[in-house]
Amino acid sequence: MTLVSSVVWGQEKIDYNKLESEEVNLQTNGAVFLSGETVYISAFSFLGSSSRPSPLSKILYVTLVDDTGEEVNFQKIALNKGRGSGDIFLGTSLETGHYKLIAYTRWMLNFGKQHFFEKDLILINPYRRRKADKPYSDYPEYLENISFLEMTSPYLSIALNKNILKPRQPLKIELKTQGKDALSGSYALSVKKIDSLDFIKMQSSVELNWNFNQNLNTDGFLAPELRGALVSGKLNLPDKNGEKENKTVVLSFLDADRTPEFALTDDAGRFTWVLEELPTSRQTMGEAIGIENVYDFEIFEDPRPEYSDLTFQSIGIDRDLKNLIERRSVANQIENAYYQFKPDTIIETPKKRPFYIDAGKTFTLADFTRFDTLKETFTEIIQGGAVRTRNGKPVFKVETSNFIKGNEEYQTLLLVDGIFVTDNNFLYNYPARNIESITVVPEEYYIGPQRFSGVLDIRSFNADFKRQYMSQVAQAKSINAVAIQKNYFHQRYDNDQNQTLSNIPDYRYQLLWKPLIFFQNNSKILNCYTSDVTGMFEVVVSGFTGSGQPVFVKSFFEVTN
């Protein structure tokens, strides 16, 4: 018998009072944005006492809040040893105004909102007129004369091969660390045009003022996401006095070929899945199973704080900035129009092979005489599998040692197109000619709290069964997925493959964004190309050394015709 570790059930007990608090920091590619631009995010998570990268939380919650205290964007960013990345596209539905970028981990919710990361962002939407247009000079706390003074650090330096370039020319950036502490750190890099819209001082990692608190609030305690994303819910029984404890609740994933997750309810009908393989899609399918009954259940929203106590400023548009805004807005429109030629790519995460696959035998039905029903198919073709009748209903089984001995206490793990199927009758009546293959695994498994007598992995053509089962039987459930990791588009003009790009406009203001920079030795070379946009550009490297010392370095170059 094999034990498959997939949920909280059976994991070691943890004394949460001994866990440290966390603090987080976000570095972005700016503070003032126009509609159609993207806020790029590099995330850092630290242990409270040492300021070293935190191994505790696997998920970071990031939200963009408008001046009414409403969330206009929410996402979950995967953390690996305290580092992660994401982005927020600012659509035209968002109004001009002052926004807050907020970040926290689930564990941090126990220590109070004063420990959340908070950053001011200004959005200018030239497509939507506001009721009042006040000049920026009415808000002196946001004003700063743009300075082209380079910033240095004892930990890291920037060297550019040129300080004056022509459009579409290569720029070579050399980063050098000083000492072991800097070498073991991690950083983010942004190369972008600067203009008079950059009137908010960009918060640097150097200016952070950590405010740690180790006092754990046990009122409404929230466990940290140590092993993966936590998804919780509650069972709803038709009979309010019905037994809610020890019911198995199953979560299947509709767009991924992965093993379903199982959880056991407590005496109040509550349950929690721990998703070690982080979900990248909201679409899931849920079923709650008893011996003979299927129950309804709800999935709780992720815990969210209130934002009613945030302080915002009114923002207006200075008429003197009109031409500058129009030029930058036109550049955004052109870049977005050609996005199909300059797409970001998804970083593919290694997919886990099904835990049972090596112990199974697969029958590809095209290799055999086809039968109209699954009953006939199992009888004539599928060795080790069977369709039995229990209480007048069909049951799909695998002939494990327990089954052969007549012990049918434990059900077979029945997977069709990757989803867990409780309605055997629906599968029984499904046309066998639509089935592509059947894999039989005659082993017994514990998956979380549930024991299974063998596995049947059935695949239909084009996942047709999954679509029908979802529309007629199972409950569609939505969860908050983790943001998909990306490789951001990197413009090049140095080979024949980029001939198409050479013939289209290039109005990039953001020339390069690298959210996760690590060093193998004390030097790293990065390259990018200038665009058709002229003016002053900045190269900013921000981050933290291995011991948590902040680093913020800035250099400049000019692009001229």
N, C-alpha and C positions, 0 to 999 in steps of 0.2 A: 504494500500500500504506500502511496506517495502523498506527502503533504505539500501542498502548493501555497506558498505565502502570498496572500493578495490583499488582505484587509486587516483591520485592527484586531480582529478575533485571534487570540493566541499570541499576540506580540507581547514583549516584555513590559512589565509595569515600569512607569517612569515617574520619579518624584519631580513634578514640575516646579516645586519651590526651589529646587537646586539649579534650575536652568537660568541663564543670564537673560537680561533684557536685550533688546535689539534697537538699533538706530539705522535709518536708511538715508541715502542721498541720491538725487538724480542730477546728472549733468545733461544739458540739452544743447541744441545747436543755435540757441538764441533766446530772446525774451520777447521780441516784437515780431509778429507774423501777419501775413495777409491771407485772406481766404484763398484756398487752393494750394497753400503751402503745407509742409509736414513738420511737426515737432518730433525730432529724433531724440530718443531717450537712451542714456546709458545709466544703469542702475547699480548701486552699491549697497550692500547690507553689512552691518558691523555688529560685533558683540559689544554690549554696553560697557564693560569694565576695561577692556583692552584695546578697543577700536580696531581689532583685527577682523578680517572677513568672517562673517557668521556662517557656520555650517547648519544652523538650526532650521530656518524656514526655506522651503522649496518654492514658495509662491510669494510674489510681491503684488499688492493691490495698488493700482494707479488710476486716479480719476481726475478729470478736468471739470471744475465747478465754475458756473457762471455767477454773475453778481447778484442773483436771486437766491443763491445757495443750492441750485439744482445741478445734479450731475448731467453733463452733456456728453461725456465719454467715460466709459469704465472698461478697464481691461486687467487681466492677470498676466504677469510676466514671470516666466520660469527663472528661478535662481539656481545657479550652480556654484557652490562654494562662495556665496555672497555676491555673485555677479549675474547680470542679465541685461537684456536690451528690448526695446520696443519702439513704437512710433504712433503718432496720432495725426491723421489727416484732418485738416480744418476745412470743412465743407462750407458752401455758401449759405447754408441754413443758419449758421451761427452769426449773431449780431456783433457789431463793433463793441468792444468793451474790455473790462478788466476781468481776467480769469485767474483761478488758482489751480496749480498743479499739485495734487496731494498724493502722497505715497506712504504706505504702511504695510506691515505684515499682519497676519491674523494674530500672532503672538503679541504684537505691540498693542492690540486693542485692550489688553488687560492692564496696561500701564498708563492709559490716558492719552487724549488727543494732543497734549502738549509735546509729545515725542514724535508726532508725525512729521514727515518732511512736507514743507510748504514752499511753493515758488510762485512769484507773480509772473503772469504772461499777459501781454496785450495783443488783442486780435483786431485788425482793421479789415472791415468788410466793405469794399468799395461798391458792392452791388446792392447794398441795403442802406437806405438813408435813416439816420437816427433823428429823433425829434429835436434834439439840441446839439448844436455844433459849437463846442467851446475849444479855444486854443489849448494846446498842450501846456503852454506857459502858465495856465491856471493851476497846474498841478506840479509845483516845483519839486516835490519829493521824488518825482520820476525823472526829472531832467538831469542830464549829464552831458557836458561837452565831449564830443568824441575825441579821444586822445589816441595818437598813434605811437604811444610810448610802449616799447616792448617790455614784457614781463618775464622775469627769469626765476629760476629755482635752483637751490643747491643740489636737488635730486635728479633733475632732468633738463636737457637742453635741446633746442631746435636749430638745425642748420639747413638753409635753403640754397639750392644751386644757383638761383637767380633771384634778384629783388625786383627786376622789371622784365615783363614778358609780353609777348604778342598774343592775340587770340589764338586759341587751339594749339598752344605750345605746351610741351611737357614741363612739369614742375617736379623736382626731386626733393623729398623731405627726409632728412636724416634725424632720427631721435637717438639720443645717447643718455644712458642712465649713469648715475654716479653712486657707486657703492652697492652692497648686497641688498640693503633695505629697498632701494629704488628698483633694483633688478627684480625683486620678488613681488613688486606691486602690479597694479593693473590700471589702465587708463582709457580715455576716449579721445578721439581726434576729430576736429571739425575744421574744414576749409571753406570759407564762404565770403561773399562780398559784404562789405559794411557800408552803410549809408546813414542819412540823417534820421531814419526811422528807428535806429538803434538807440533810443533815448532812455531805455531802462538799463541800469547797470546790471550786467550779467553776473549772477551769483557764482562765485568761484568756490572751489573746494577749500581754498585757503581761508575763506571768511567764515567757515562753519563754526558754530558755538554749540558743542554737544551739551545736552542736558539730560544726563542719565538718571534713571530712577529704578531701583531694584525692588521696590515695594509692589508685590503682586496683588492685583485686585481679584479676589476670589468670588465676587458677586457677579453672576453670569459668566463664569469662567469659560474661556475659549482655549482649547488645546492648540499647540503650535502644529504647523504642517511639516512635521519632521521627515516623513517618508514620502509624501506626495500630497496632491490636492485632496482636501476633505470635502465630501459631499454628504450632507445630512438630510434626513426627512422623517416623516411620521406616517404610520399605518392608520388608515381610516376604515374601521369595521362598520358594516351595516347595523350591527347590534352593539350599542354603546357599552353594554356589559360583557361583550365577547372577550375572549382571551387574546391579548395582544402580544404576549411574550413568546419568544423563541419561534417567531415566524421568519422565514428566509425571504429576503428582498433582493431582487436581481436587477442589475443595470447592464444593458447591452449597448454597444456602440454601433451606430448605423453606417458610418463612413469609414470604419477602420476594421481591419481583420485582426481582432484582438480578443482575448478571453474575457467573457463577462465578469463583472465584479459581484460578489455575494456579501451580504451583511445580515446579522441576526438582530431582531428587535429586542428592546428591553421591556420591562413591565408596563411602560407607558406607550409602547408601540414605536418608540424612537429608534433610529438606526443611523449608522455612519459608514460610508465607504471610504477607503483610503486608496486613491488612484496613484499608484507609484509610477505608472506610465501616464504622463500628464495628458489630459484630453485636449485636442486641438480643434474640436467641433462641438457646437452646442447640441447637436441632434443625438438623442439617445432614446432607448426604449426600455421601459421598466415593467417588471412584473413582480408581484408578491405572491409567494406560494405557501400553502399549507399542505396537509395530507390530501385533501380533496377540493380545496377552495382556492380561488384567486381573489385577492382583495385589492381595493383601490388604495393608493398612497400618494402623498405629496412630497415634493423635494423643496427644502427650504432655500430661500435666497441666501447668498453669501452675507455674512454680518457686515453691516455698513454703519459708519458713524453719522451723526447729524452735523450739518454745516451751517446752522443758523447763526453761529457766533463769529463767522468770518467777516473781516472788514474789507470793503471794496471802495474804490474811487471811481467817480464818473470820468468817462473818457470822451473827448471830442476830437474833431479833425481840424488841424490848423490848415487854413487855406493855402499857406505857403508850401505845404507838402503835397498839394494836389498833383502836380506834374510828376513828382517822384513816385507817388503811389500808383499813378496811371501806368508809368513805365514798368514798374515792378509787377503790376497786375497783368499787363499784356504779356510780359515774359512768362508768368505762371501759366497763363492760358495756352501759350504756344507749347510750353514744355508738357503740359497735361494732354494737349492734342496729339503729341507724338509719343505718348507713354508706351504704346504698343511696340515701339522700336527701342525703348529704353527701360524695360521692365526690371523690377527687383526679382530676385529668385529666392525660392524657399529653401532653407537649409533642411535637408532630409534627415530626420532622426532615425537611427538604426531600429528597425522593427524587430520586436521579439518574436522568435519562432514559437508557435503553440507548444506548450510544455509536453503535450502528449504525442506530438507528431512522429517521433522516432519509434514509438511503441505500437504504431498502428499499421493497418494494411488498407490500401486504397483500391477501390473498385471503380474504374472508369467505365461507365455503362455503355459507351460507344463500342467497347470491345466485346460486348455480349449481345445476345438476342434481347431485343427490347420487349418489355411487358407494359401493359396499360396501367397496372396498379402497383403501388409500393408493396402491398401484401405479397403479390406474386414475385416481385423483384427480390424481396428479402428471402422468400422461400427458395427460389431457383438460383440466385446468384450470390447473395451476401453471406459469406461464411462467417460465423461468429456473431451475427446479428439476427434478431428475430422480432416479429410482431406478435404480441400476445394480447389476450383479452382479460381485462380486470373490471369487475362490476359492470360488464356489458360495454366497456369502452376499450378501444385499441391502445396498446402501450408498446412503444419501441424500446427494446432491451438489447443489451450486449451480454453474450454468454461468458461472464467471468466465472471464477470458481464458486462464488456465492450463488450466482444464478443457476449454475449447473446443480448445485446441492439443493436447490429449491428455496433458497433464502432470497426473497425479492423485497426485502424491507427497504433497500436503498434504490433510488431511481437512477437511471442512466443519464449522464450529461448529454442532452440532446441539443446539438448546435446545428442550425441551418443558416447558411450564408453569414456565419459569424455571430448570430444572435441566439440567445437561449430561448427554447420553445417549451412552453408548458402545455399548450393545447395539442396533444398528440392526435386528436381526431381531425384537426385542421390539416395536419401533415398527412395523415392517413388518406384523406380524400383529395390530396393534391396530385395532379397528373404526373405519373412516373416518367413520362417522356420529356418533362421539363427538368428532370434531374440530370446533372452532369456527372457527379461522382459521389461516392459514399465511402468514408473512412471509418473503420472499426478498430477501436482500441480496447482490448480486453484486460485493462488494468483498473484498479480501484484508486480513487483519489479523494483526498480532503482538500476542498477549496474554501478557505476561510472556515465558516462554521458548518459547511455542508459536505456530507459524504456522498460520493457518487460511485455507482457500480458500472464502470466502463464509460466510454465516450463514443458517441456517434457524431461524426462531422460530415454533414450533407451539404452539397453545393448545387444550387440550381443555375441554369443558364442566365447570365446577366442579372443575377441576384433577384430574379422575378419573385421567388417565394417571399423574400424579405419585404418587398413592397406590398404584396397582398396581405401578409400577416400584420404589417403595421397598419394598414387601412381597415382591417376587419376585426383584429383580435387585441393586439397589444396597446399599451398606453404610450403615446409619444411624450417624452419628457425633455425639457431643456435645462442645460446646466451652463454655467459660465466657463467657456473654454479658455485655455491658456493661449496667449498670443503666439502666432506662428513665427518662428525665428527666420530672419531674412539675411541674404547677402544683398546689400544695396547696390544699385546700378553703378558701374564704374566705367565712365566714358574713356575710350581710347581712340587714337587716330594713327596708330603705328603699324597697322597691317591691313592686308587686302580684305579681311573679313569685315572690316568696319567701313567699307566703301559706301554702304547705304547711309550710315551715320554722317559721313562726310558731305552728303548731299542734302541734308536737312538742317534746319536752323538749330542752333545750340544757345539757348538763353538760360543756362543754369546759373543761379546765384549760389547754390550749394554745390561746390566742386567735389567734395569728398566728405564722407562721414564713416568713421570707424569706431563703433561703440565698445568693442572689446579688444584691447591691445595688451598683449603679454610679451615678455622678453625672454628669449632663450639665452641670449648673451647681451652685452651692454649696448649694442647698436642695432637699430632697425631702420630699414629703408622703405619708404612709402612713396608712391608715384600717383600723380593725377594730371589731368589736362585742363588748361584754362578753356573758357567758353568764348562766345562772341560778345559777352558782357565785359565792358571795360570799367576801370576804377580801382579803388583800393580793396584788397582782400586781406583777411586775417587767417592765420593758422593758430588754432588753440588746442593745447593738450591739457587735459584735466584728469585728475584721479587721485589715487592714494598709494603710498608705499606699502610694503608688506606689513609694517607695524601700524599702519593707519595714519601716517603723516600725510597731510594734504599737499597736492602738487597742482600748480596752475601756471602754465607757460604760454606766452603769446608772442607771435612774430607777424610781420606784415610783408606784402609785396604788392606791386602795381601791375595792372594789365592795360596796355595802351595800344592804339592802332599804329 
